[in-house]
Amino acid sequence: MRFFLNMRRGLSRAVFAGFALFVGALSVDSLAVAVTVGQAFPAVAAKGLKVEDRVGLTTPGKVTIVNFWATWCEACKIELAEFETKFKPLVANSDFQVTLVSLDKDPAKAKDWFKSNIRDQAMFERTSLVDPEFQIADQLAVDAFPMTFVVGRDGKVAHIQRGYKPELKQTEELVKIATGLLGAGSAAPATAAASGKATPAPPIAGE
């Protein structure tokens, strides 16, 4: 009888320990705070797609488009092709940049896709970054693919776009907002967009 009582106590402790770990995991995930329009974009950096150096997602004093994408996201790839065409005039402005963050587990897939599908490799070369473990995506509570932030010269989020639908001309809207921020030299009216078909981000935790 004592043997069975000890076994029961052991199982109870194991269940309690497992529950404690589960609660602890929830606590870690709760540290991820969704960045909202009007808030400062976090000063985070990631490794480059072609270089090992860590690069900041934004640059102080620059208007920045920060886009989270992956090669397994069809809408993402269509949008990036539009980015190359639509943002080309703005990229010539030294106060503007486009930061692309690949969430592919294997960064080589993103590199191969760029090589095959982006004509102007130099356009995004310095600011093409990787986040294979979703560390930055989790920190920013990225919840859709693709997901795009427009950050003003002041470092604050001016616009958020979740998902992408070509028929909604969302890239043109991003260009319009970025152009306004460049012209104003400061933050333009802040907006948040939730239109387009958003694909929920999988619950992949960072290290």
N, C-alpha and C positions, 0 to 999 in steps of 0.2 A: 504493500500500500504506500509506504514511504517513497518507494521508487517512482510510482505514478504521480505522487504529489510534487516531487522534485522536478519531474519532467514537465508537469503542468506549469510550475513556476518558471522553468526555463523558457518554455514556449511563450508565456506571457511577457517575459522580459524581452524576448526577441521581437515580438509583435510591437511592443512599446518602442523599442529602439528603431525599428523600421519606420514607425509612425513619426518619430522624432526627426529622422533623416528626411522624410517626406516634407514635414513642416519646414525644416531647414532649407530644403530646396526651394520651397515656395517663397521663403524670405529672401533668398538670393535673387530669384526672378523678379520680386517686387521692387528691387533696386532699379530696374529699368523704368525710366520715366519718359513717357511720350513727350517729345518736343513739340510745342504748339506755336502757332503763329504769334509773333510779337515777342517771343522769348529768345534769349541768346542761344545760338547754335553752339554746342559743346566743342571745346578745343581738343579734338581727337585726331589721331594720325594712324595711317595704315601703310603696310609695305606696298611698294609699287609693283605693277604687273611685270615690268621689265627690269626693275632694279630692286635691290634688297633694302635700300634706304627707306626709312619711314617718311611719309609725306603727309602734311596736314590736309584735311578735307577742305578747309577753307583758308583764305589768306586775308589778313587784316587789310581793310581798305579796298578790297575787291568784291564785286558782285559775283556770286558763285552759284552755279547749278550743281547740286549734289544728287546724283542718281544711283539708286541701288538696283542692280539687275543680275541676271544669270543666264547662261546659255540654254538652260532647260525651260526658260520662260519665253514663249514665242512672242508675246506682246512686247517684252523688253527688247528683243532683237529688232523688231519693226520700228520701235521708237528710236533706238540708237541710230538706225539708218537715217531717220528723219533729223536727228540731232546734227549729224554731219553736214547735212544740207542747210538746215534752217539756222544753225548757230554760227556757220562759217563767217558771216560778216561781223558778228559780235566778237569772235575770237581774236580778230585783228586788233581789238581794243585791249590794251595792256591792263585795264582795270576790270577785265572780265575773264572768268575761267569756268570750265566745265569739269567737274570731278565725277568720274565713273567708278563705282565700287562694285566689283564682281563678288558674288556670293557663292561661286562654284567651289565645291570641295576640292577640285583639282584645278588650280589656276591656269594650268597649261591649256585647258579647254577654252578659257576666255581668250588667252593669247592667240590660239589657233583661229578662233572665230574672228578676232580683229584682223588678223593677217589676211583672211579670205574675204572679209565683207566690208572693211573700212578702207576707202581709197587713200585718204589723207592720214597716214599713220602718225604723222607728227602732231596732228591737231589735238589728240588726247594723250599723247605719249607720256608726258610728265605727270599728268593727273589721272592716270588709269591705275586704280588701286585694287587690292584684294582683301577680302574678309572671309576666308574659308571656314572659320569656326564661328561665324556670326557674332563675334565679340562686340563689334561696333553696332551692328544691326540690332542686337539685343539691347544695347545701351540706349539706343534711340527709339526702341520699341517699334521697329519697322514691322508693319502688319499687312503689307500688300506688295505685290510685284507687278510692274515696277513701282517704285516709290521715289518721288522727287521733292527735294527741298530747294527753295530759292532763298538765298541768304544775301542780305544787303551789305553795303560797305561797312555799316555799323555792327556787323556780326549777328544781327537779329534775323529770325526767320520771317520772311515776307509772304511766303506762299508755300502750300504743301499740296502735292498732287498724288493721289492714290489710284493706282491702276492706269490703264491707257486704252483709249479707243480712237483710232485714226479719224473716224467720222466726226468726232467732237472737236477736231483741230486743236488739241491740247498743247502740242508743241508750239503752235503759233501763239497761244496764250502765254506760254512760258517766255517766248521771245519778247512779247509785248511788255510783260512785267519786268523782265531784265533790262530792256531798253529804257523803261521808265525809271528804274533805279539808277541806271548809269547817267541818265539825263538830269535827274534830280540831285545826284550827288549825296543822297541820303535815303532813308527808308521811304518807299512808296506805300500807298494804302495796303494794309495786310489783308490777305485773303486765304481761305483754305478751300481746297477742292477735293471732293470725295467722289466725283463723277468718274465714269469709266468702270470697267469690270475689274475689280480688285481680287487678286488671288491671295488668300490668307497665307501668312508666313508660317512654315512648319516650326514646331517648338524645339529648335536646336539650340542648346545652351552653349555658351562660350567656355573657354577653359577656366 
